[in-house]
Amino acid sequence: MPELKALLFDVDGTLADTERDGHRVAFNAAFRDAGLDWEWSEALYGELLSVTGGKERIRHYLDQYNTEFERPDHLDEFIAGLHKAKTAHYTRMLAEGAIPMRPGVKRLIQEARESGLRLAVATTTTPENVTALLEHALEAGSTDWFEVIAAGDIVPAKKPAPDIYTWAMDKMKLSPQECIAFEDSRNGILSSHAAGLKTIITVNGYTAEDDFSGAAIVLDSFGEPDAPFHVLDGDAAGKPCLDIELVKALHSR
């Protein structure tokens, strides 16, 4: 097995628990701004998460849940405008410190940097969302820690397609055997596996019941030494939290 050289991170739900109290809230604020009476409840948003990408999620909502809405002539522009307003609300929330990183994320990323491992992001969320999260919830200047930020519409086919991971690895001139992915959802692991990547899963409230067949390990969080993770599937070799030693062991198995 080639040596591990890079960690490729999903963002929403993996680095931070952004969906329920972040993106969903921002979508609803954007709808109100536009004079719409749409309200995405926690339960409905969980169903909408079956579709990756914010603009795609709005379209899916209209196609499947709000079919009586009278669509404007320029629907693509209408959806893009809603999504832009949603992004503004979301980045404001991040700037206000409303969405912290999940347990163990900052520690693991710091360990990776100290070990000389390369870092990248592979996500369907917009680049602005990624930058705002890293700068406000991780550390100012931390965007520069990531060699590649593959995000948003940089590839036409979003997860579960493998394209975003393939694009990131191409930019880094690395093979799948030299990387490991971090995901939180069924669509995420379908994407990473299709790209040939071993994958570590950390679930959240929306994805705990997803099918993670083939994952290197399934955890409830990355954990901290004084606040251990719970292993939902796989072997953590007695470790209380996800550290670089365990990541390398999972990669080599």
C-alpha positions in Angstrom: 0.0 0.0 0.0 1.4 3.4 -0.9 2.3 5.8 1.9 -0.5 8.1 3.0 0.2 11.6 1.8 -3.1 13.6 2.0 -6.4 13.9 3.9 -9.4 15.0 1.9 -12.3 16.4 3.9 -15.9 16.9 3.2 -17.3 20.0 5.0 -21.0 20.1 5.9 -21.7 17.6 8.6 -18.1 16.4 8.7 -16.0 19.3 9.8 -19.0 21.1 11.4 -22.6 20.3 12.2 -23.8 22.9 9.7 -27.0 21.5 8.2 -29.8 21.7 10.7 -28.9 24.9 12.5 -26.8 26.5 9.7 -27.8 25.9 6.1 -31.5 25.2 6.9 -31.8 28.4 8.9 -30.1 30.4 6.2 -32.3 29.0 3.5 -35.4 29.9 5.4 -34.1 33.5 5.9 -33.5 33.8 2.2 -37.0 32.6 1.5 -38.4 35.3 3.8 -36.3 37.9 2.2 -37.8 37.0 -1.2 -41.3 37.2 0.2 -41.9 33.5 0.0 -43.9 31.5 2.6 -41.6 28.5 2.3 -40.4 27.0 5.6 -38.0 24.1 5.7 -38.6 22.2 8.9 -35.9 20.0 10.5 -37.7 16.9 9.2 -38.2 18.2 5.7 -34.6 19.4 5.5 -33.5 15.9 6.4 -35.4 14.6 3.4 -34.0 17.3 1.1 -30.4 16.3 2.1 -30.8 13.4 -0.3 -29.9 15.9 -2.9 -26.4 17.5 -2.8 -25.9 21.2 -3.7 -28.0 24.1 -2.5 -29.4 25.1 -5.9 -30.1 21.5 -6.7 -31.9 21.2 -3.4 -34.2 24.1 -4.1 -35.1 22.7 -7.5 -35.8 19.3 -6.0 -38.0 20.9 -3.4 -40.1 22.6 -6.2 -40.2 19.3 -8.2 -41.2 17.1 -5.3 -42.7 19.1 -2.4 -44.0 22.4 -3.8 -45.3 21.5 -7.2 -48.1 24.1 -7.0 -45.6 27.0 -6.9 -46.0 29.2 -10.0 -42.5 29.2 -11.4 -41.0 32.4 -12.8 -39.9 32.5 -16.4 -36.3 32.5 -15.6 -36.2 29.7 -13.0 -32.4 29.2 -13.0 -31.8 32.8 -12.2 -34.5 32.8 -9.6 -32.9 29.8 -7.8 -29.4 31.2 -8.1 -30.7 34.5 -6.5 -32.2 32.6 -3.6 -29.0 30.6 -3.2 -26.9 33.7 -3.2 -29.0 35.3 -0.5 -28.8 32.1 1.5 -25.0 32.1 1.3 -24.9 35.6 2.6 -27.0 34.6 5.6 -24.9 31.5 6.2 -21.6 33.3 6.1 -22.9 36.0 8.5 -23.9 33.3 11.0 -20.3 31.9 10.7 -18.8 35.3 11.3 -20.9 35.6 14.4 -19.5 32.3 15.7 -22.8 30.5 15.5 -21.4 27.2 14.1 -18.3 25.7 15.8 -16.2 22.8 14.4 -17.1 19.3 15.6 -15.1 17.7 18.4 -11.6 16.7 17.5 -11.5 18.4 14.1 -9.1 21.1 14.9 -6.8 18.7 16.8 -6.7 16.2 14.0 -6.0 18.9 11.4 -3.2 20.3 13.5 -1.7 16.8 13.9 -1.9 16.3 10.2 0.0 19.5 9.5 2.7 18.6 12.1 3.1 15.2 10.4 3.6 16.8 7.0 0.4 15.5 5.5 -1.2 17.5 2.8 -4.8 18.7 3.2 -7.7 19.3 0.8 -11.4 20.0 0.8 -13.9 18.1 -1.5 -17.4 19.4 -1.0 -20.6 20.4 -2.8 -21.0 23.6 -0.8 -19.9 26.9 -2.3 -16.3 28.2 -1.9 -17.6 31.2 0.1 -19.1 28.8 2.7 -15.9 26.8 3.0 -13.8 29.9 3.5 -16.1 31.4 6.1 -16.2 28.2 8.1 -12.5 27.7 8.1 -11.7 31.3 8.9 -14.3 31.7 11.7 -14.7 28.2 13.2 -11.2 26.8 12.7 -8.6 29.6 12.8 -8.0 32.9 11.0 -5.7 32.1 8.0 -6.5 28.4 8.1 -7.8 28.4 4.5 -4.1 28.5 3.5 -3.5 25.2 5.3 -5.5 23.5 2.5 -3.6 22.9 -0.7 -6.8 22.5 -2.7 -10.4 23.6 -2.0 -12.6 21.7 -4.4 -16.1 23.2 -3.9 -19.4 24.2 -5.4 -19.8 24.1 -9.2 -16.2 23.4 -10.0 -17.3 20.1 -11.5 -20.8 19.7 -13.0 -21.7 16.4 -11.4 -22.0 16.6 -7.6 -21.9 13.9 -5.0 -22.6 10.9 -5.2 -20.6 11.3 -8.4 -16.8 11.0 -7.7 -15.9 14.1 -9.8 -15.1 16.4 -6.9 -12.7 14.0 -5.4 -11.1 13.1 -8.7 -10.6 16.8 -9.5 -9.0 17.4 -6.1 -6.6 14.5 -6.5 -5.7 15.5 -10.1 -4.8 19.0 -8.8 -2.6 17.5 -6.1 -1.1 15.0 -8.6 -1.9 12.1 -6.1 -3.5 8.7 -6.6 -6.5 7.5 -4.5 -4.1 5.0 -2.8 -2.1 8.0 -1.4 -5.2 9.7 0.1 -8.0 9.0 2.6 -11.4 10.8 2.7 -13.5 12.0 5.6 -17.3 11.9 5.1 -20.6 11.9 7.0 -23.3 10.8 4.6 -24.3 8.0 2.2 -23.9 10.4 -0.8 -20.5 11.2 0.5 -19.2 7.7 0.8 -20.7 6.8 -2.6 -18.7 9.7 -4.0 -15.4 8.9 -2.3 -15.6 5.1 -2.9 -16.4 5.8 -6.6 -13.1 7.8 -6.6 -11.3 4.9 -5.2 -10.7 6.3 -1.7 -10.7 4.6 1.6 -13.1 6.6 3.8 -13.5 7.5 7.5 -17.1 8.3 8.5 -18.3 10.5 11.3 -22.0 10.6 11.5 -24.4 13.4 12.5 -28.0 13.6 13.5 -29.2 13.4 9.9 -27.0 10.6 8.8 -26.7 8.2 11.7 -28.9 5.6 10.0 -27.2 5.9 6.5 -25.7 2.8 4.9 -21.9 3.1 5.2 -20.9 -0.2 3.8 -17.2 -0.4 3.0 -16.2 2.4 5.3 -12.8 2.1 7.0 -14.5 3.0 10.3 -17.8 4.7 11.4 -17.6 7.0 14.4 -20.0 9.4 16.1 -17.2 12.1 16.1 -13.5 12.4 15.9 -13.4 12.6 19.7 -11.0 14.1 22.1 -8.7 12.4 24.6 -10.9 13.5 27.5 -14.2 13.0 25.5 -13.8 9.7 23.6 -15.7 8.9 20.4 -18.1 6.0 20.1 -17.2 3.4 17.4 -20.4 2.5 15.5 -18.6 0.1 13.1 -15.0 -1.0 12.7 -11.9 -1.3 14.9 -10.3 1.7 16.5 -7.5 -0.4 18.0 -8.3 0.8 21.5 -7.9 4.5 20.7 -10.2 7.0 22.5 -10.1 9.5 19.6 -9.2 9.8 15.9 -5.5 10.7 15.7 -3.0 10.6 12.9 -1.6 7.2 14.0 -5.1 5.7 13.8 -5.8 7.4 10.4 -2.6 5.9 9.0 -3.5 2.5 10.4 -6.9 2.6 8.8 -5.4 3.7 5.5 -2.9 0.8 5.5 -5.5 -1.9 6.3 
